Amino acid sequence: MSRIAFIGVGNMGAGMAASQARSQNAVTAFDLSAEALGRAAEAGCATAGSVAEAVKDAEVVITMLPAGQHVRSVYAEQVLPNVPVSALLIDCSTIDVDSARAVAAQAAARGMRFADAPVSGGIMAAEGGTLAFMVGCDADVFPQVKAALEPMAKAVIHAGAAGAGQAAKICNNMLLGISMLGTCEALALAEKLGLDPDRFFEVAGQSSGQCWSLTAYSPWPGQVPAAPSNRDYQGGFLTSLMLKDLKLAQEAAAKSGAATPMGAQAEALYALFDGLGYGGRDFSAVLQLMRGKLDALVLTNQ
Ligand code: NAD
């Protein structure tokens, strides 16, 4: 049993903290939202009135916060000044690589162990304890990080040193965004050419155009039963979150000097789709933009 401080028990953190509590760990949660904290209490977590109180005798600190600025300020102002030096610090938020490296450096300056460990998988995987973690930390710290994440994980992969987890996450999601847009374009063109979309699915699924976005998550309703396209694009991976990750990829590309023209196009297209009011739909709903059939979707975030 470990004493875990869990900071940020929103959509993702709630399920993750619950998984830790189910594994007989003593979880103390803190969130700025009283409602979120109440849900954590129902899931078997103790609650604290501040970050400082939550971390004061923690063996492991896990954070699941919205963005880089939250992670930087929570660690610099509240976690690091109050947590025992022996604690293992793990940030699971999706943030920019520079913020992850900055927090890792601050922790190292105090002689502390820190890992960036963003996740793949959504709210259902968080609740089920089946997330995939990509971890950036020193090699000798990784086994301890893996052990701490295991109650929430189906896979824990060491991506490299500090910041490598975030780098892996944004590169993967940039590839996913681009491949989904390509899949949608191809399906829309097939339709215009008079091809039956289901025949195209069968052909491309067994040809060189095959990719996860088509064969595991088809945006065309009826082709992959579990895909959000069969549920009116509700749930799944929200357009607004894909846009966040594509923005992080573009920022990283600009800073590192990498050429990512397809990533830039993907960001622009998802920004357009989000701006039209579809940020609350699964990212595969962009098919209906490509088809010129936006009237098939009900606006959800306006
Ligand atoms: P969320 O907004 O539901 O949860 C974030 C929580 O952090 C909120 O409850 C908020 O009150 C809390 N918070 C903010 N500032 C705080 C502070 N200073 N102290 C304590 N609590 C604070 O977001 P989410 O969907 O749970 O996502 C969290 C992270 O996980 C994000 O970085 C997101 O990009 C990433 N992510 C989300 C998903 C998903 O499907 N939702 C999937 C993969 C990764």
Boltz pocket constraint, residues with backbone or C-beta under 6 A from the ligand:
constraints:
  - pocket:
      binder: B
      contacts: [[A, 7], [A, 8], [A, 9], [A, 10], [A, 11], [A, 12], [A, 13], [A, 30], [A, 31], [A, 32], [A, 33], [A, 36], [A, 51], [A, 64], [A, 65], [A, 66], [A, 67], [A, 70], [A, 74], [A, 92], [A, 93], [A, 94], [A, 95], [A, 119], [A, 120], [A, 121], [A, 122], [A, 123], [A, 236], [A, 237], [A, 241], [A, 244]]
      max_distance: 6.0
